Amino acid sequence: MPPKNAATNAATNAASRKGPHFKPPRPVKAPAQTSASAKRAQAGAAQKPAASATRPSFQKATEIISSDEELEEDLLEDDDDDPMADAPSPARDARPPPAETLPNPIPAPLLARLIYENFEDPNTQIQKGAMNLVGKYMEIFVREAFARAKQEREMNVRAGGISDGFLQVEDLEKLAPQLVLDF
Amino acid sequence: MASNDAADKEERLKSALWYSIGQYIDEECLTSDLNATPQFIGALTELVYTQIANTARDLEVFSKHGGRKVINTDDVMLLTRRNDALETMLKQELDRMKAAEGRGEGQAVAGAPAKKRGRPAGKGKAKA
């Protein structure tokens, strides 16, 4: 039973995480995209009337279907999980999973490009495994920077400083020397 | 003109990095009841960019020192020589990656002979 519960909890967390991120843009995006495709159709109509007339209609259809499917999936997940999971547990567990499932702060292609751009010898190459490891290294670096900035802010508040809950450049300035020494 | 292009390219890369880091920080801020000023994200971008540049140059020199032209994982592990906790974390990641790689290779090897066996049989039937 415990593994099942854990699995359902993870599922609810994934669902609850998905919800707030994906639901708000949908109503806004769907009409915007259709209007954009309609504009494209108008622009394209001047060049190729027959082809452009068929394309937008296909795009609209696929967009609507896909968004409906996603909505249905979300709804189904919620329906399955609601009777199984306790109300407070997802709320409590909601914080750790995002930290694990969050994507790398620096996308792999961007990091690869940055690394290659900064080689002095353009013939230098790097193994794929090594590149992945560098990705992990930079991910830890960014996470650590954020964690230390957060801590710095909390210490500032405790010291009696006025806090509006904003991370400031000064926080980063204080932590940067030690951070760079540690990496 | 060439230096102008290089500076332009650097600016574009920094913009891309700014965007990625901004997204990440915003995401993290949502979960921790905080906010970050745009200046903070900009400064962090500058810090991360410099760190990446330093890392790239370090890795290049490490592999050259080892008499190699291709940077491998040992060079990356050498980056962590002054931080034991970081070394442990990257070692775990490396082991995890190696384990995943080994599993992938095992499947590929297992799948290859099956295909080879299948093809001659198909040819034989076609000829007959």
Interface residues (C-beta under 8 A of the other chain):
Chain A: R95 P98 A99 L102 P105 I106 P107 L110 L111 R113 L114 I115 Y116 E117 N118 F119 E120 D121 N123 T124 Q125 I126 Q127 G129 A130 N132 L133 V134 K136 Y137 M138 I140 F141 V142 A145 F146 A149 K150 R153 D164 G165 F166 L167 Q168 V169 D171 L172 E173 A176 L179 V180 L181 D182 F183
Chain B: K9 E10 L13 A16 L17 S20 I21 Q23 Y24 I25 E27 E28 C29 T31 S32 D33 L34 N35 A36 T37 Q39 F40 A43 L44 L47 V48 Y49 Q51 I52 A53 T55 A56 R57 L59 E60 S63 K69 V70 I71 N72 T73 D75 V76 M77 L79 T80 R82 N83 L86 M89 L90 E93 L94 M97 K98 E101
